[in-house]
């Protein structure tokens, strides 16, 4: 998944307006314009599309943590220049204040049952012997599960007769 894909999915799932996204970046003490946000959200084949860098996505996720949980006192975390799916997963877990059982429920929603051991492997240090790399499909399923929780049926009331 590209940084832009992750950014678009989070924006859609939480129904964030461009102005709210600018505010989220400011919570991480990073200044962006609405034009930048719009360019990141464009389709990949659009001429106005701009690739979102790791540091920009990290800043957004740090701001998202503050947005969802409240800004912490003292200096804000510095956005990472290197970002991987495990780090994105961890930041979303923190922002949404999810415990292991909550995350396992999210994966159940998309038909991907995991054990506690499999899940905890994603949150270990890379040097740990049981560390497991979070592949794109796993992160995509997690984001889809969150979307299904928050926006369960975009096409109607959910009652088919």
C-alpha positions as CSV (number, residue, x, y, z in Angstrom):
1,X,0.0,0.0,0.0
2,X,1.2,3.5,-0.7
3,X,1.2,6.3,1.8
4,X,-1.5,8.0,-0.3
5,X,-3.7,4.8,-0.2
6,X,-3.4,4.7,3.6
7,X,-4.1,8.4,3.9
8,X,-7.2,8.1,1.6
9,X,-8.6,5.2,3.5
10,X,-8.2,6.9,6.9
11,X,-9.8,10.1,5.5
12,X,-12.8,8.1,4.2
13,X,-13.2,5.9,7.2
14,X,-13.3,8.8,9.7
15,X,-15.1,11.1,7.3
16,X,-12.4,13.8,7.6
17,X,-12.8,17.1,5.7
18,X,-9.7,18.7,4.2
19,X,-9.9,21.5,6.8
20,X,-9.9,18.8,9.6
21,X,-6.9,17.2,8.0
22,X,-5.0,20.5,8.1
23,X,-5.9,20.8,11.8
24,X,-4.7,17.2,12.4
25,X,-1.3,18.1,10.9
26,X,-1.1,21.2,13.1
27,X,-1.6,19.0,16.2
28,X,1.7,17.4,15.1
29,X,3.2,20.8,14.7
30,X,3.4,20.4,11.0
31,X,2.0,23.0,8.6
32,X,0.3,21.9,5.4
33,X,-2.1,23.7,3.0
34,X,-5.5,22.4,1.8
35,X,-3.9,22.3,-1.7
36,X,-1.3,19.8,-0.4
37,X,-4.0,17.7,1.1
38,X,-6.1,17.8,-2.1
39,X,-3.0,16.8,-4.1
40,X,-2.3,13.8,-1.8
41,X,-6.0,12.7,-2.2
42,X,-6.0,12.7,-6.0
43,X,-6.0,9.5,-8.0
44,X,-2.6,8.2,-8.9
45,X,-3.1,8.9,-12.6
46,X,-4.3,12.5,-12.1
47,X,-1.8,15.2,-13.2
48,X,-2.2,17.1,-9.9
49,X,-1.4,13.9,-7.8
50,X,1.5,14.3,-5.4
51,X,3.1,11.3,-3.7
52,X,2.9,11.5,0.1
53,X,6.3,11.1,1.8
54,X,6.9,8.9,4.8
55,X,7.5,11.9,7.0
56,X,4.2,13.5,5.9
57,X,2.2,10.3,6.7
58,X,4.0,9.9,10.0
59,X,3.2,13.6,10.9
60,X,-0.4,13.0,10.0
61,X,-0.6,9.8,12.1
62,X,1.0,11.6,15.0
63,X,-1.5,14.4,14.7
64,X,-4.3,11.8,14.4
65,X,-3.2,10.3,17.7
66,X,-3.5,13.8,19.3
67,X,-6.8,14.3,17.5
68,X,-8.4,11.1,18.8
69,X,-6.8,11.0,22.3
70,X,-5.9,14.6,23.1
71,X,-2.6,16.3,22.6
72,X,0.1,15.2,25.1
73,X,2.1,17.8,27.1
74,X,5.6,18.7,26.2
75,X,7.3,18.4,22.8
76,X,5.4,16.4,20.2
77,X,7.0,13.3,18.7
78,X,9.1,13.9,15.6
79,X,7.7,12.3,12.5
80,X,9.7,9.4,11.3
81,X,11.5,9.6,8.0
82,X,11.3,5.8,7.6
83,X,7.8,4.2,7.9
84,X,6.6,0.7,7.5
85,X,3.2,-1.0,7.8
86,X,4.0,-2.2,11.4
87,X,4.6,1.4,12.4
88,X,1.4,2.6,10.7
89,X,-0.6,-0.2,12.4
90,X,0.9,0.7,15.8
91,X,0.1,4.4,15.4
92,X,-3.5,3.6,14.4
93,X,-3.8,1.2,17.3
94,X,-2.7,4.0,19.7
95,X,-4.9,6.6,18.0
96,X,-8.0,4.4,18.3
97,X,-7.0,3.2,21.8
98,X,-7.5,-0.5,20.7
99,X,-6.7,-3.4,22.8
100,X,-5.7,-6.8,21.4
101,X,-9.3,-8.1,21.6
102,X,-10.6,-5.0,19.8
103,X,-8.2,-5.6,16.9
104,X,-9.0,-9.3,16.7
105,X,-12.7,-8.3,16.4
106,X,-11.8,-5.9,13.5
107,X,-10.1,-8.8,11.7
108,X,-13.0,-11.1,12.4
109,X,-15.3,-8.5,10.6
110,X,-13.3,-9.0,7.4
111,X,-13.1,-12.8,7.8
112,X,-9.5,-13.0,8.8
113,X,-9.3,-14.6,12.2
114,X,-5.9,-14.1,14.0
115,X,-4.6,-15.4,17.3
116,X,-3.3,-13.2,20.1
117,X,0.2,-14.5,19.3
118,X,0.0,-13.6,15.6
119,X,-1.3,-10.2,16.5
120,X,1.4,-9.4,19.1
121,X,4.1,-10.3,16.6
122,X,3.2,-7.2,14.6
123,X,3.9,-4.9,17.6
124,X,7.3,-6.4,18.6
125,X,10.6,-4.8,17.9
126,X,12.1,-5.9,14.6
127,X,15.0,-7.4,16.4
128,X,12.7,-9.7,18.4
129,X,12.7,-13.4,17.3
130,X,8.9,-13.4,17.0
131,X,8.6,-10.2,15.1
132,X,6.4,-10.4,12.1
133,X,6.3,-7.9,9.2
134,X,2.9,-6.5,8.6
135,X,2.2,-7.1,4.9
136,X,0.1,-4.8,2.8
137,X,-2.9,-7.2,2.7
138,X,-2.9,-7.3,6.5
139,X,-2.9,-3.5,6.9
140,X,-5.5,-3.3,4.1
141,X,-7.8,-5.7,6.0
142,X,-7.3,-3.9,9.2
143,X,-8.3,-0.6,7.6
144,X,-11.3,-2.2,5.9
145,X,-12.4,-3.7,9.2
146,X,-12.3,-0.3,10.9
147,X,-14.2,1.1,8.0
148,X,-16.9,-1.6,8.4
149,X,-17.2,-0.8,12.1
150,X,-17.6,2.9,11.6
151,X,-19.4,3.0,8.2
152,X,-21.0,-0.4,8.1
153,X,-23.4,0.0,5.1
154,X,-22.8,3.0,2.8
155,X,-25.5,1.8,0.4
156,X,-28.5,1.8,2.6
157,X,-30.1,1.0,6.0
158,X,-28.8,-2.5,6.2
159,X,-32.1,-4.2,6.1
160,X,-32.7,-6.3,3.0
161,X,-36.3,-7.6,2.5
